[in-house]
Amino acid sequence: MTDKTNLLTPRPTRASTPELQFVAPGVWGLRNVFVNLYFVRQQPNSGSWVLIDAGLPGAAGKIRHTAETLFGANFPPASILMTHGHFDHAGALETLAESWDVPVYAHPLEMPYLTGRSSYPPPDPTVGGGAMAALSFLYPKSPYNLGNRVQVLPADGSVPDLPGWRWLHTPGHTPGHVSFFREQDRLLIVGDAFCTVKQESAMAVWEQEQEVHGPPKYFTCDWHQARRSVELLAGLKPAVAATGHGIPMRGAALEKELDELARHFDELAVPAHGRYVPQPAVANEEGVVTVPPPVFDATNPWLIGAATAAVGLAAAVVYTQRRSRSNGTKARYRHLQQRNQNSMASSQHAVDDPFVPDTNPRYSSDTTL
């Protein structure tokens, strides 16, 4: 079924959408540079609320201010729910959980990365063909440590503090990745199981070009599980998909593109090659067990550019250091040369000649100039 009106309507972009958006009754999304987090109220117009994901490092103040705008001052969330713990989703988590003094909930397989026990599998900058992917080796990798504040999501699929919602295990992007679904209006808070922007491309991320894509390639460590997760979510037939990256999407365009992604996942989402393509990272409830060896794609222009820039930067640093040392040597030579010329010019005044034993009583006999 095709909604012609929907297809003829221009797709939203960063320029046409505010940072804080109404998503559905009782749900608002906040765009934090290039990642989204969500404020969800228990009832559309009343009751407690929860925060889903916690944005980039340094975003705590912005998130608190937005919460006060939506719900009033001195009204913290009942809890914080995590789709997963990558740096762009958990950057302000420790600060917010401590300042609000609230529990955090995550999947059991996500606990090692939120309790300081393990870092995630390393990102793969060779996949995706864009600047966001090529620069992924620079992204923070250390785990967060929330101690006893973080708890495991209920095994029955219910969501703490959100009656009417259920969580679904959607691994692939991370071992313990989850998504949240409200059956009443088929609202899906996706996390990074799929995106509505090409997250590997810095240009697409900046413009927020809306279209369905697979999970961010550079952090996805198990493509077989990622495929199954997209198939699971597509089977829910969501009316609205609020993703971790990209503008929330709805209607016929969402239905068509998500179904296409599920049916042609290998062609549309899985890289042709990459560190985790032939074999996944292996993880358990203690963290990462094994990862495949890294690869280098000699045909990837972004990696070639990054490598060239790194070599150029290193060469510039070496050149600058050598030039600095050379300039310093030349300056000392000029100083001594000038000193010698001055000495020769004043040789008639032996008392002031630094190259003649000093007999001037102003100096002690062991003074060296």
N, C-alpha and C positions, 0 to 999 in steps of 0.2 A: 504493500500500500504506500502510495507516494503523496505527501502533502505538498501540492504545487505552490501554495502560498509560502510555506516554510522554505522551499528550495529557491524561490525567487527573492526572498528577503536577504539582504547583505549579511554576511557572517559578522558577528561582533569581533572587535579587536581591542587591543589595549587602549587605543585612542577613543573608542566609543563606549568603554565600560569603566565604572568607578572602581577604586581599590576595594571598597566594601560593597558587596552585592547581596541583594535578597535572592535566595536560591529557591526556597519553598517555604510554606508556613512553618515558622519557628526555626528556620535555618538561614544563616548568613555566612557568606564566604569572604575572607580577607586575602587579597593578593599581597604577599610579602616579597617584593621584587620579582622573583620568578617561581615562587612556590605558593600554594594555597593552604589555608587552615580554616577550620569551620567552627562556628558558634551554634550550638544546637540546644534549643529549649525543650524541656520535657513536654510542655503543652504550647501550642502556638502563641498564646498571649499571656501565659502565666507559668508559675512553677520554677523549679531550679533549672540550671543549664549546665552543659558540659562543653569542654573544648576538645576538638579533635585535631591532633597534631599541634606543633608548637613553633613552626617557622624556623627562620635562620638565626644564627648566633647574633645577639644584640637586638633582637626584636621584642624582648619582654616588655619594654615601655610602651611600644606601639600596640601590642596585644592587650595590655591592661587598659590603656586609654580607650581602645575600641570596645572592650567589654563594659566599661563604665558608660560609654555612649549608648550601648544597646540595653543594658540592664540596670544602670544606676551605680552609684558609688557604694563601696563596702558590700558588694554582692558577688563574692567569688564563685567559681564553678563548683559543682558537687564533686567533679573528678576531671581528669584529663585522660582521654583515650588516644592510643597511638596506633596508627596504621602500620608504622615501622619506625626504626630509629636512626635513619640516615641523618647526616648533619643538617640538611635543609628542612627536615621535618621535626627535629628534636633540638635545634640550636638553642632555643630559649627555655627548654623543658626544665632543667634543674632550677633555674632562677624562678620560674613561675610556680613550680610545685612547692618550692620552699616559701616563697612570699605569700602564696595563697594557703599553704599548709593543707594540701589536698592529695588524695591518692592518685596514682597513675596506673592505668591498666594496659597490658599488652599480651600478646600470644606467648606461650611458654618458650617457643623457639626464638623469640626476640629478646628474651630476658638476658642472655649473656652480654648483649650489646648495650643494655641499659643498667647493668650492674657492675660494669668494669671488668668483666671476665674475659672478653674477647673483642677484637676488632672485626669488622666485616671483611669478607673476601675483598682483595684489592680491586679497584675499578679497572676497567679495560679501555684505555684511551684509543685503541685501534679501531673501535667500532663506531658507526654512526655518521662519520664523515662531516662533522661540524666542530665548531670551536668549543662548545660546551662539553663535547666528548673528549676532544684532544687535550683539554685543560683539566680533565678529571683527576689526573695524577696529583694535582695540587690540592684537591678538596680534603677537608679534615677527615681523618679516618679513625681517630681514637674513640673508644667507647665512652658512654656516659655512665655515671655511677650514682644511681638514685637510692641505693641501699634498700632498706625495707619499705621505702615509700612506694616502690613499684610492685604491683600485684598481677597475678595471672587472670586473664579473662575467664569468666565462668565456662565450664566445659559444656554446658547445655546450649550454648550459642546465644544466650540472653546478654543484653548490654547493660552494665551497671548504670543506674540513674536515668535510663532511657527506655521505659516500657514501650512496647510496640516496635522496637528495633531488634535486629539480630546481627551478629557478626559472622563473617564467612572467612575461612582460611584461604587466602589467595597467594600462595607462595610462588617463587620464581624470581621476582625482583629482589626479595630477601627471603630467608628461610621461614620467618614467622610473620610475614606480611598478612594483614587482614583488611577487609572492606566491611562497610556497615550499610545495612539495607532496611528501609522502612516499608513494610508491605502495603500499608494503607494507601500510599500514593506512588509506590514503586520508585522511591527516591534512593539513589545509590551514591554513597560517599566512597569513592573508589580507592583513594590512596594512589599508589603508582602502579597498580596492576595494568592499567592502560592510561593513556594521556589524551588530552584534546589539543595538543600542540606537538610539533616535532621538537622534542626537548633537546636533541643533540645539536640543533642549529641555533647559534646565538641570534641570528637575524629573526628567525621564526619566534624565538622566545621573547625577543624585544617587542616584536609587533603583536605577539599573541594571536597568530593566525589559527583560527579554530578549525580543527579537523581531527578525527580519531586516529591515534597512533598506538603502537605497542608501548610497553614500559620503557623508561629511559635505558637505552642499550648499555651505556657505560657502567652502570651499577647492577645490571641484571646478571645473576650468577647461575641460573638454572633455566634454560630455555624450554625444556620439556614441561616443567612445572608451570612456567609462565603461560604456555599455550593452554594448558588445562584450566588455569585460572581465568583466562579470557573467555574460554568456552563456558565456564560456569556462570560468569557474570552476564554474558550475552544471553544465556538461557533464562535469566530473570526478566528479560524484556523491560529494562528500566525505562521509566518515562523521563527521568532526569538523571544525568551523571555528573556529579560534582567531583572532579579529579584533583589530584595533587598538583598537577601542572596543566595549565590551560584553562580557558573560560568554561564554566559549567555549560553543558549542552543538553538539548532536549528535543523531543518531537521526532519527525520523520527522518531528519538528517542523522540523528543519533542512532536510531534503529537501523537504518541502512548501513551506515559506516561501521558500527560495532558488529553487526552480523557479518559484514564482509571481512573484517579483521579476524573474527573467530574462524571463518571458513577458509581463509587464505593466510593464516598466521605465519607459516614458514616463509612465504614469499614476501609478505608485507612487513613483518616485524623482526624475524630472526636474521642476524647478520650473515653474510656469505662466509665469513671467517671471523675468528676472534678467540680470545682466551677460553671462554666458557661455551663455545659452540660445540666442539666435539665431545666435551665432557664437562659436567657441572662441578662447582665447588660442593664439597660435602660438609655438612654441619649437623650438630645435634644440640641438645639442651645445654651443653657446656660451651658451645661456640663452634668456631671453624675447626674442622678436622683435617681436611686436605684441600688444596687448590691446584689446578693444573698450572703448568709453567707459563710465564708471560710470552706473548708473541709480539712481533713488530711487523707492521704492514708497510713495506717499502713503497707502495703505490698510493698511500694515503697522503694527499697534499697538505692536510692540516698537521699531520705528524711530521712530515718533511719540513713544513714551515716552522713548527715548534722546535724541531731539532736544529734547524738552521739558525733560528733566533737564539737558541741556547748557546750554540757554537759562537755566533757573532757576539753575544753578550760576554762570553768568556774571553774571547779575543780582545774585545774592547777593554775589559778589566785588566788583562795582562798588559796591553799596550799602554793604558793609563798609568799603571804602576811603574812600568819601565820608563815611561816618559817623565813621570814624577821623580824617579831616582836619577835619571839623566839630567833633568833640569836642576835637581839639587846639587849634583856633582859639578855641573857647569857654574852654578851660582857660587859654590865654594871656591872653584878655581878662579872665577872673576874676582872674588873677594880677596884671595891671597895675592893675585896679580896686582890689584889696586893697592894692597897693603905694601907690596914690595916696591911699587912705584913711589908711594908716599915715603917709604923709608929711604929710598935712594935720593929723593928730592931733599930730604932733611938730614942727610948724612953729615952735613957740616955741624949739625947740632947733636953730637954724639950722646949727649945726656938723654935725648929722646929717641935714640935709635934702638929698636927692639932687638936688633941682631948684634949689638955690641954689649958686652957686660955693663950692666947698669951700675953707675957710681953715684947716682942721685940719691941722697939720703932720705928722699920721700918714700923709698921702697926698701924693704928688707933685702938681705943679700940672697935669699932663696926664692925671690919672686920670679916666676916664669910667665912671659907674655906670649 
